[in-house]
Amino acid sequence: MTDHFLLLTLFALFVSLVFAVLLRDTPREQLRLGGMMFGGFLTAGFVLGWVMFPMPF
């Protein structure tokens, strides 16, 4: 079975990569924006996962 964290990481990586290339012109700006977005996606995933953990769905 595939791990959810691996899928979250791959999704965050690819989405951050595409957004960084589309939104910034220089490689340095692309790397900075991509890294910030990647970290934001992973942080949001962890925070939302822990917030929803006690909910009885």
N, CA, C and O atoms as a CHARMM CRD file, in Angstrom:
* protein
*
  228
    1    1 MET  N      0.84200  -1.18000   0.00000 PROA 1      0.00000
    2    1 MET  CA     0.00000   0.00000   0.00000 PROA 1      0.00000
    3    1 MET  C      0.88900   1.24700   0.00000 PROA 1      0.00000
    4    1 MET  O      1.91900   1.27800   0.67300 PROA 1      0.00000
    5    2 THR  N      0.49500   2.25500  -0.74400 PROA 2      0.00000
    6    2 THR  CA     1.27000   3.48300  -0.86000 PROA 2      0.00000
    7    2 THR  C      1.04900   4.37100   0.36300 PROA 2      0.00000
    8    2 THR  O     -0.07200   4.52400   0.84800 PROA 2      0.00000
    9    3 ASP  N      2.13400   4.94600   0.84100 PROA 3      0.00000
   10    3 ASP  CA     2.08600   5.80300   2.01100 PROA 3      0.00000
   11    3 ASP  C      1.49300   7.17100   1.64600 PROA 3      0.00000
   12    3 ASP  O      1.84200   7.74400   0.61500 PROA 3      0.00000
   13    4 HSD  N      0.61700   7.67800   2.47700 PROA 4      0.00000
   14    4 HSD  CA    -0.00300   8.97600   2.21500 PROA 4      0.00000
   15    4 HSD  C      1.02100  10.10800   2.25700 PROA 4      0.00000
   16    4 HSD  O      0.92200  11.06900   1.49500 PROA 4      0.00000
   17    5 PHE  N      2.00200   9.99100   3.14900 PROA 5      0.00000
   18    5 PHE  CA     3.01900  11.03100   3.23600 PROA 5      0.00000
   19    5 PHE  C      3.83700  11.11800   1.94900 PROA 5      0.00000
   20    5 PHE  O      4.19200  12.21200   1.50900 PROA 5      0.00000
   21    6 LEU  N      4.13300   9.97400   1.35200 PROA 6      0.00000
   22    6 LEU  CA     4.86600   9.97000   0.08200 PROA 6      0.00000
   23    6 LEU  C      4.05100  10.65000  -1.01500 PROA 6      0.00000
   24    6 LEU  O      4.59400  11.43300  -1.79400 PROA 6      0.00000
   25    7 LEU  N      2.76800  10.36000  -1.08100 PROA 7      0.00000
   26    7 LEU  CA     1.91300  10.99600  -2.07900 PROA 7      0.00000
   27    7 LEU  C      1.78500  12.49800  -1.83400 PROA 7      0.00000
   28    7 LEU  O      1.79200  13.28300  -2.78200 PROA 7      0.00000
   29    8 LEU  N      1.66800  12.90000  -0.57300 PROA 8      0.00000
   30    8 LEU  CA     1.61200  14.32500  -0.23500 PROA 8      0.00000
   31    8 LEU  C      2.89500  15.03000  -0.65000 PROA 8      0.00000
   32    8 LEU  O      2.85500  16.12800  -1.20400 PROA 8      0.00000
   33    9 THR  N      4.02500  14.40100  -0.38300 PROA 9      0.00000
   34    9 THR  CA     5.32100  14.99100  -0.73000 PROA 9      0.00000
   35    9 THR  C      5.48800  15.12100  -2.23800 PROA 9      0.00000
   36    9 THR  O      5.94400  16.15800  -2.71900 PROA 9      0.00000
   37   10 LEU  N      5.13000  14.09300  -2.98500 PROA 10     0.00000
   38   10 LEU  CA     5.23300  14.15200  -4.44600 PROA 10     0.00000
   39   10 LEU  C      4.31300  15.22100  -5.02600 PROA 10     0.00000
   40   10 LEU  O      4.71600  15.97500  -5.91200 PROA 10     0.00000
   41   11 PHE  N      3.09200  15.28900  -4.53500 PROA 11     0.00000
   42   11 PHE  CA     2.15700  16.30100  -5.00600 PROA 11     0.00000
   43   11 PHE  C      2.68500  17.70300  -4.72100 PROA 11     0.00000
   44   11 PHE  O      2.66700  18.56800  -5.59600 PROA 11     0.00000
   45   12 ALA  N      3.15500  17.92500  -3.49700 PROA 12     0.00000
   46   12 ALA  CA     3.69000  19.23600  -3.12500 PROA 12     0.00000
   47   12 ALA  C      4.90000  19.59100  -3.97700 PROA 12     0.00000
   48   12 ALA  O      5.05600  20.74300  -4.38000 PROA 12     0.00000
   49   13 LEU  N      5.74900  18.62400  -4.25200 PROA 13     0.00000
   50   13 LEU  CA     6.93900  18.87200  -5.05700 PROA 13     0.00000
   51   13 LEU  C      6.57500  19.30600  -6.47100 PROA 13     0.00000
   52   13 LEU  O      7.08600  20.31100  -6.96700 PROA 13     0.00000
   53   14 PHE  N      5.69700  18.55300  -7.11800 PROA 14     0.00000
   54   14 PHE  CA     5.34900  18.85600  -8.50300 PROA 14     0.00000
   55   14 PHE  C      4.54800  20.15200  -8.64100 PROA 14     0.00000
   56   14 PHE  O      4.78100  20.92800  -9.56700 PROA 14     0.00000
   57   15 VAL  N      3.62100  20.38500  -7.74100 PROA 15     0.00000
   58   15 VAL  CA     2.83400  21.62000  -7.80300 PROA 15     0.00000
   59   15 VAL  C      3.72700  22.83100  -7.53800 PROA 15     0.00000
   60   15 VAL  O      3.60100  23.85100  -8.21600 PROA 15     0.00000
   61   16 SER  N      4.61900  22.73100  -6.56700 PROA 16     0.00000
   62   16 SER  CA     5.54100  23.83000  -6.27600 PROA 16     0.00000
   63   16 SER  C      6.46000  24.09500  -7.45500 PROA 16     0.00000
   64   16 SER  O      6.73300  25.24800  -7.78700 PROA 16     0.00000
   65   17 LEU  N      6.93200  23.04200  -8.08100 PROA 17     0.00000
   66   17 LEU  CA     7.81600  23.18600  -9.23700 PROA 17     0.00000
   67   17 LEU  C      7.11900  23.92200 -10.37800 PROA 17     0.00000
   68   17 LEU  O      7.68400  24.84900 -10.95800 PROA 17     0.00000
   69   18 VAL  N      5.90700  23.51400 -10.69600 PROA 18     0.00000
   70   18 VAL  CA     5.16700  24.14200 -11.79500 PROA 18     0.00000
   71   18 VAL  C      4.84000  25.60000 -11.47800 PROA 18     0.00000
   72   18 VAL  O      5.02800  26.47500 -12.32300 PROA 18     0.00000
   73   19 PHE  N      4.35300  25.86400 -10.26900 PROA 19     0.00000
   74   19 PHE  CA     4.02900  27.24500  -9.91000 PROA 19     0.00000
   75   19 PHE  C      5.26400  28.13200  -9.91200 PROA 19     0.00000
   76   19 PHE  O      5.19500  29.27300 -10.36900 PROA 19     0.00000
   77   20 ALA  N      6.38900  27.63700  -9.41400 PROA 20     0.00000
   78   20 ALA  CA     7.61100  28.44100  -9.37000 PROA 20     0.00000
   79   20 ALA  C      8.09100  28.77700 -10.77600 PROA 20     0.00000
   80   20 ALA  O      8.52500  29.90100 -11.02700 PROA 20     0.00000
   81   21 VAL  N      8.01900  27.82300 -11.69200 PROA 21     0.00000
   82   21 VAL  CA     8.46200  28.07500 -13.06600 PROA 21     0.00000
   83   21 VAL  C      7.52900  29.06000 -13.76700 PROA 21     0.00000
   84   21 VAL  O      7.97900  29.90300 -14.54300 PROA 21     0.00000
   85   22 LEU  N      6.24300  28.95100 -13.49600 PROA 22     0.00000
   86   22 LEU  CA     5.28900  29.84600 -14.15100 PROA 22     0.00000
   87   22 LEU  C      5.29200  31.26600 -13.57900 PROA 22     0.00000
   88   22 LEU  O      5.04000  32.22600 -14.30700 PROA 22     0.00000
   89   23 LEU  N      5.57400  31.40200 -12.29100 PROA 23     0.00000
   90   23 LEU  CA     5.41600  32.70000 -11.64400 PROA 23     0.00000
   91   23 LEU  C      6.69700  33.52400 -11.53400 PROA 23     0.00000
   92   23 LEU  O      6.61800  34.73800 -11.34300 PROA 23     0.00000
   93   24 ARG  N      7.86200  32.91300 -11.64600 PROA 24     0.00000
   94   24 ARG  CA     9.12000  33.65300 -11.50100 PROA 24     0.00000
   95   24 ARG  C     10.00100  33.46100 -12.73000 PROA 24     0.00000
   96   24 ARG  O      9.89900  32.45100 -13.42800 PROA 24     0.00000
   97   25 ASP  N     10.87000  34.44100 -12.98800 PROA 25     0.00000
   98   25 ASP  CA    11.68500  34.42400 -14.20100 PROA 25     0.00000
   99   25 ASP  C     13.08600  33.85600 -13.98400 PROA 25     0.00000
  100   25 ASP  O     13.54500  33.04500 -14.78800 PROA 25     0.00000
  101   26 THR  N     13.76100  34.25700 -12.93600 PROA 26     0.00000
  102   26 THR  CA    15.13800  33.81300 -12.74600 PROA 26     0.00000
  103   26 THR  C     15.17800  32.50900 -11.94500 PROA 26     0.00000
  104   26 THR  O     14.29900  32.26600 -11.11900 PROA 26     0.00000
  105   27 PRO  N     16.18600  31.67400 -12.18300 PROA 27     0.00000
  106   27 PRO  CA    16.29500  30.40900 -11.44300 PROA 27     0.00000
  107   27 PRO  C     16.38800  30.59300  -9.93300 PROA 27     0.00000
  108   27 PRO  O     15.86000  29.77900  -9.17500 PROA 27     0.00000
  109   28 ARG  N     17.06000  31.66300  -9.48800 PROA 28     0.00000
  110   28 ARG  CA    17.17700  31.89900  -8.04400 PROA 28     0.00000
  111   28 ARG  C     15.80900  32.17100  -7.42100 PROA 28     0.00000
  112   28 ARG  O     15.48900  31.63300  -6.36100 PROA 28     0.00000
  113   29 GLU  N     15.00200  33.00500  -8.07800 PROA 29     0.00000
  114   29 GLU  CA    13.65100  33.29200  -7.58500 PROA 29     0.00000
  115   29 GLU  C     12.76900  32.05500  -7.65800 PROA 29     0.00000
  116   29 GLU  O     11.95000  31.82200  -6.77000 PROA 29     0.00000
  117   30 GLN  N     12.93200  31.26600  -8.70500 PROA 30     0.00000
  118   30 GLN  CA    12.15500  30.03900  -8.84100 PROA 30     0.00000
  119   30 GLN  C     12.47400  29.06600  -7.70900 PROA 30     0.00000
  120   30 GLN  O     11.57100  28.45900  -7.13300 PROA 30     0.00000
  121   31 LEU  N     13.75800  28.92100  -7.39200 PROA 31     0.00000
  122   31 LEU  CA    14.16000  28.01400  -6.32000 PROA 31     0.00000
  123   31 LEU  C     13.61900  28.47800  -4.97200 PROA 31     0.00000
  124   31 LEU  O     13.14300  27.67200  -4.17300 PROA 31     0.00000
  125   32 ARG  N     13.69600  29.77700  -4.72900 PROA 32     0.00000
  126   32 ARG  CA    13.21300  30.31600  -3.45300 PROA 32     0.00000
  127   32 ARG  C     11.70000  30.13600  -3.31700 PROA 32     0.00000
  128   32 ARG  O     11.21800  29.65900  -2.29000 PROA 32     0.00000
  129   33 LEU  N     10.95600  30.51800  -4.35200 PROA 33     0.00000
  130   33 LEU  CA     9.50100  30.37700  -4.29500 PROA 33     0.00000
  131   33 LEU  C      9.09300  28.90500  -4.21700 PROA 33     0.00000
  132   33 LEU  O      8.20000  28.54700  -3.44900 PROA 33     0.00000
  133   34 GLY  N      9.73900  28.06100  -5.00400 PROA 34     0.00000
  134   34 GLY  CA     9.42200  26.63500  -4.97200 PROA 34     0.00000
  135   34 GLY  C      9.67100  26.01900  -3.61200 PROA 34     0.00000
  136   34 GLY  O      8.86800  25.21900  -3.13100 PROA 34     0.00000
  137   35 GLY  N     10.77800  26.38600  -2.98800 PROA 35     0.00000
  138   35 GLY  CA    11.06600  25.87000  -1.64500 PROA 35     0.00000
  139   35 GLY  C     10.07700  26.34300  -0.60600 PROA 35     0.00000
  140   35 GLY  O      9.65200  25.57400   0.25600 PROA 35     0.00000
  141   36 MET  N      9.71200  27.61200  -0.68900 PROA 36     0.00000
  142   36 MET  CA     8.72900  28.14600   0.26200 PROA 36     0.00000
  143   36 MET  C      7.36000  27.49000   0.07800 PROA 36     0.00000
  144   36 MET  O      6.68500  27.15900   1.05300 PROA 36     0.00000
  145   37 MET  N      6.96200  27.30800  -1.17400 PROA 37     0.00000
  146   37 MET  CA     5.66900  26.66700  -1.42700 PROA 37     0.00000
  147   37 MET  C      5.68400  25.19900  -1.00600 PROA 37     0.00000
  148   37 MET  O      4.71300  24.70100  -0.43700 PROA 37     0.00000
  149   38 PHE  N      6.78400  24.51200  -1.28800 PROA 38     0.00000
  150   38 PHE  CA     6.91000  23.10600  -0.89600 PROA 38     0.00000
  151   38 PHE  C      6.80000  22.96400   0.62400 PROA 38     0.00000
  152   38 PHE  O      6.06500  22.11200   1.12300 PROA 38     0.00000
  153   39 GLY  N      7.52600  23.79500   1.34300 PROA 39     0.00000
  154   39 GLY  CA     7.44300  23.76200   2.80200 PROA 39     0.00000
  155   39 GLY  C      6.05900  24.13000   3.30800 PROA 39     0.00000
  156   39 GLY  O      5.57700  23.55100   4.28200 PROA 39     0.00000
  157   40 GLY  N      5.42300  25.08200   2.65600 PROA 40     0.00000
  158   40 GLY  CA     4.07700  25.46700   3.05600 PROA 40     0.00000
  159   40 GLY  C      3.05900  24.36700   2.83500 PROA 40     0.00000
  160   40 GLY  O      2.18000  24.14500   3.66700 PROA 40     0.00000
  161   41 PHE  N      3.18100  23.67600   1.70400 PROA 41     0.00000
  162   41 PHE  CA     2.27300  22.56200   1.43200 PROA 41     0.00000
  163   41 PHE  C      2.44700  21.43800   2.45800 PROA 41     0.00000
  164   41 PHE  O      1.46300  20.89500   2.95900 PROA 41     0.00000
  165   42 LEU  N      3.69400  21.09300   2.76700 PROA 42     0.00000
  166   42 LEU  CA     3.92700  20.02600   3.74300 PROA 42     0.00000
  167   42 LEU  C      3.45700  20.43400   5.13700 PROA 42     0.00000
  168   42 LEU  O      2.85800  19.63200   5.85300 PROA 42     0.00000
  169   43 THR  N      3.72900  21.67800   5.52000 PROA 43     0.00000
  170   43 THR  CA     3.29000  22.16200   6.83400 PROA 43     0.00000
  171   43 THR  C      1.76700  22.17800   6.92800 PROA 43     0.00000
  172   43 THR  O      1.19800  21.75800   7.93600 PROA 43     0.00000
  173   44 ALA  N      1.11400  22.66200   5.88000 PROA 44     0.00000
  174   44 ALA  CA    -0.35600  22.69300   5.88000 PROA 44     0.00000
  175   44 ALA  C     -0.92600  21.27800   5.94900 PROA 44     0.00000
  176   44 ALA  O     -1.92200  21.04200   6.63300 PROA 44     0.00000
  177   45 GLY  N     -0.30200  20.34500   5.24900 PROA 45     0.00000
  178   45 GLY  CA    -0.76900  18.95900   5.30200 PROA 45     0.00000
  179   45 GLY  C     -0.66400  18.36300   6.68900 PROA 45     0.00000
  180   45 GLY  O     -1.58700  17.68900   7.14600 PROA 45     0.00000
  181   46 PHE  N      0.46100  18.60500   7.37200 PROA 46     0.00000
  182   46 PHE  CA     0.61700  18.10200   8.73300 PROA 46     0.00000
  183   46 PHE  C     -0.36000  18.75700   9.69300 PROA 46     0.00000
  184   46 PHE  O     -0.99100  18.07500  10.50000 PROA 46     0.00000
  185   47 VAL  N     -0.48800  20.06800   9.61300 PROA 47     0.00000
  186   47 VAL  CA    -1.37600  20.78700  10.53100 PROA 47     0.00000
  187   47 VAL  C     -2.82000  20.34400  10.32600 PROA 47     0.00000
  188   47 VAL  O     -3.52200  20.04900  11.29300 PROA 47     0.00000
  189   48 LEU  N     -3.26200  20.29600   9.08900 PROA 48     0.00000
  190   48 LEU  CA    -4.64500  19.86800   8.83400 PROA 48     0.00000
  191   48 LEU  C     -4.86800  18.41100   9.22100 PROA 48     0.00000
  192   48 LEU  O     -5.94600  18.04800   9.69200 PROA 48     0.00000
  193   49 GLY  N     -3.84800  17.57500   9.02300 PROA 49     0.00000
  194   49 GLY  CA    -3.96600  16.16700   9.44200 PROA 49     0.00000
  195   49 GLY  C     -4.15200  16.02800  10.94100 PROA 49     0.00000
  196   49 GLY  O     -4.97500  15.23300  11.39600 PROA 49     0.00000
  197   50 TRP  N     -3.39100  16.80000  11.71600 PROA 50     0.00000
  198   50 TRP  CA    -3.51900  16.72500  13.16700 PROA 50     0.00000
  199   50 TRP  C     -4.80000  17.39100  13.65400 PROA 50     0.00000
  200   50 TRP  O     -5.36300  16.96000  14.66000 PROA 50     0.00000
  201   51 VAL  N     -5.27100  18.42100  12.97400 PROA 51     0.00000
  202   51 VAL  CA    -6.53000  19.05700  13.36800 PROA 51     0.00000
  203   51 VAL  C     -7.69400  18.10800  13.11700 PROA 51     0.00000
  204   51 VAL  O     -8.61600  18.03300  13.92900 PROA 51     0.00000
  205   52 MET  N     -7.66300  17.39000  12.01400 PROA 52     0.00000
  206   52 MET  CA    -8.76500  16.48800  11.67200 PROA 52     0.00000
  207   52 MET  C     -8.65600  15.12200  12.35000 PROA 52     0.00000
  208   52 MET  O     -9.60700  14.34200  12.30600 PROA 52     0.00000
  209   53 PHE  N     -7.51100  14.81600  12.97900 PROA 53     0.00000
  210   53 PHE  CA    -7.31200  13.51000  13.59400 PROA 53     0.00000
  211   53 PHE  C     -8.37600  13.13400  14.62600 PROA 53     0.00000
  212   53 PHE  O     -8.86500  12.00400  14.59200 PROA 53     0.00000
  213   54 PRO  N     -8.75700  14.03600  15.54600 PROA 54     0.00000
  214   54 PRO  CA    -9.75000  13.63100  16.54900 PROA 54     0.00000
  215   54 PRO  C    -11.19800  13.64600  16.05700 PROA 54     0.00000
  216   54 PRO  O    -12.09600  13.23300  16.79100 PROA 54     0.00000
  217   55 MET  N    -11.43900  14.10500  14.84800 PROA 55     0.00000
  218   55 MET  CA   -12.82000  14.16800  14.35100 PROA 55     0.00000
  219   55 MET  C    -13.32700  12.76200  14.02000 PROA 55     0.00000
  220   55 MET  O    -12.59800  11.96000  13.43700 PROA 55     0.00000
  221   56 PRO  N    -14.55500  12.46900  14.38600 PROA 56     0.00000
  222   56 PRO  CA   -15.08700  11.11000  14.21800 PROA 56     0.00000
  223   56 PRO  C    -15.72800  10.85200  12.84900 PROA 56     0.00000
  224   56 PRO  O    -16.89300  10.45700  12.78700 PROA 56     0.00000
  225   57 PHE  N    -15.00900  11.06200  11.77800 PROA 57     0.00000
  226   57 PHE  CA   -15.59400  10.79600  10.45600 PROA 57     0.00000
  227   57 PHE  C    -15.39500   9.36700  10.07900 PROA 57     0.00000
  228   57 PHE  O    -15.81800   8.94800   9.00100 PROA 57     0.00000
